[in-house]
Amino acid sequence: MSEEILVNVTPVETRVAVVENGMLQEVTIERSHKKGFVGNIYCGKVVRVLPGMEAAFVDIGLERAAFIHVSDVAPDDGDSDPSSGRDRKNPDIGQLLREGQQLVVQVTKDPIGTKGARLTTQLSIPSRYLVFMPGNPHLGVSQRIEDDTERERLRELLGQCLQSAAEADAETEASEHGFILRTAADGVGESELMADVRFLKRLWKALTQRMKEKNIGPIYQDLPLHVRTLRDLIRPDTEKVRIDSKESFQKAREFAEKYVNEIVDKLEYYPGERPIFDLYSVEEELQKALSRKVQLKSGGYLIIDQTEAMTTIDVNTGAFVGHRNLEETIFKTNLEATRALTRQLRLRNLGGIIIIDFIDMEDEEHKRQVIRMLEKMLERDHAKTKISCVSELGLVEMTRKRTTESLGQMLCEPCPACEGRGSVKTAETVCYEIFREILRINRSYDAQSYRVLASPKTVDLLLDQQSESVADLETFIGKRIRFQVEGQYTQEQFDVVIQ
């Protein structure tokens, strides 16, 4: 499988597209005035402790106070009493945190909607091959590295690197901090790991000095998107990283030469007149990703509905009639839908609880094959996913880790006409509302006549199909009713003016 990464940089935003075999799979957007906070480390102050929610609000200098749950607070970050007998797995938030207390926290989820950022005191700092965990003496290996021999080799190699680093720095114990070997570490040697260990230790030393200042605000901010891409998104099968900004390309190249030298040859400056996102119809695919309906090549389709609580995906056969029998048609549609929906999860950055309503299958082997396909397609997803179960109603329940806003939440806002419902009242319904409003006003005010301001479609209906009703209403109230078209009004909008 060939993969290319396209980076589009403008003064107002940076966009990164992951393209596999010519098809857009993933897009990340970072706007200059609204950069993400995930991974940033802050010195914060507890402003409110909520024992009933086992959580607290922390001021870290952002617009809204951030939220931290008791499960994300390390016991030694507060003034917990060791003799209290509380189990570490079930601590008391009141013993761990108090109002006014300062603590160092890291953002794990960006503010989404009306919710503030989500925090943890269990810090982690990523590099190319490692994730550094200060104060947590644990050595781990990414689950995506499946070969047991390679996992053991990497663990031993990392142990040797840490021992060498500890001998070179008398102030640091080899087991004082923890590390996790990332998927990108598969096959690397001692020199690459040692370079990462030294970089992370130097960075941590600088951060500990900043922490001593105890000023509310950022202590560490993650790399900009175009540089972060080199650290997090490049895989062995990534052929090219094309960047359309010369300045950003040079910064990315400098970073690669210093930290990930093996990918320097993959970087390419794109000076073409044709916009880089037009190369693989990325702009067109982004527009499609904002639609509720996803068409399948067979004629079937998906309906994707995102709510605050969860995302639902409904699979339909549509115009696909198959060639053999109904069961075979359903099976093939579900398999095709599996490939399409996993792509949509990445492309739309959908997170949280996801419910998939596949078309009901009678054959148990078909059900197993669809689930296996779903698991296989999710292997390339950068976000952590988990398929929990198949419910009694045949629904597939899964979760996908949500750290930032979805594509729809970032690029769109609730419709002002329907207030986010996804539908508007019919013109007929609005006509009847106008009639009731005229009757209500007529009981309260002594008017000579009424003028109704409404949308073109509503006024057309009032003067045509509803003309008899209007005449009956005029007779009933004994007053004249006139109508005026307002082109700027939405279909649900109207005003009744007393004259």
Helices and strands as residue ranges (DSSP letters): E 3-9, E 13-20, E 23-31, E 41-50, G 51-53, E 55-59, E 66-69, G 70-72, G 75-77, G 82-84, H 93-96, E 102-109, E 118-120, E 125-126, E 130-133, E 139-141, H 148-168, E 178-181, G 183-185, H 190-211, E 217-220, H 225-232, E 238-243, H 246-259, G 261-266, E 267-269, G 276-278, H 282-288, E 293-295, E 301-306, E 310-316, H 326-348, E 352-357, H 364-378, E 385-390, E 396-400, H 407-411, H 427-444, E 449-454, H 456-463, H 467-477, E 480-485, E 494-498
